[in-house]
């Protein structure tokens, strides 16, 4: 009987010690859990497409290093997506020029009056196709540069020679 009373007293004493400790831990962790929920909301916003979402570092004092890392990651992701959009716009614009020249050359081929004129227009069409192929090659090189360390091959270019090539090339369009 005496042992039961001691066991009950020990259990009660243990409960009286552990319950306040558990409450203290819960009270201490509540702000940290709220701060982590704040970071989670920012992550959900980015996942939903809001690439401008950031964590207010002043609101997450205990998790400031995590918030800073998260914000850096979000900024980098936003920058990469913006760069990708700009690249796609530039590529689509650059591809339209040779395609327009090709379309125009095809129309001119149909109206050619003799074999020599048709041959010249076919050569212009072939040149435009080569330019299109070069653009695609440059795009693939750009993609490779994104994944590896770039190596630059610098060369001198004569502006006069470049103009001598470009003016006849675009003369039919403009």
Long-range contacts (C-beta under 8 A, 24 or more apart in sequence): 31-62, 32-62, 32-63, 35-59, 35-60, 35-61, 35-62, 35-63, 36-60, 36-63, 39-63, 39-66, 39-67, 39-70, 42-70, 42-74, 43-70, 46-74, 46-77, 51-77, 51-78, 51-81, 52-78, 87-142, 91-135, 91-139, 94-135, 95-132, 95-135, 98-128, 98-129, 98-131, 98-132, 98-135, 99-128, 99-132, 100-173, 101-128, 101-169, 101-170, 101-172, 101-173, 102-128, 102-129, 102-132, 104-172, 104-173, 105-172, 108-172, 124-172, 127-169
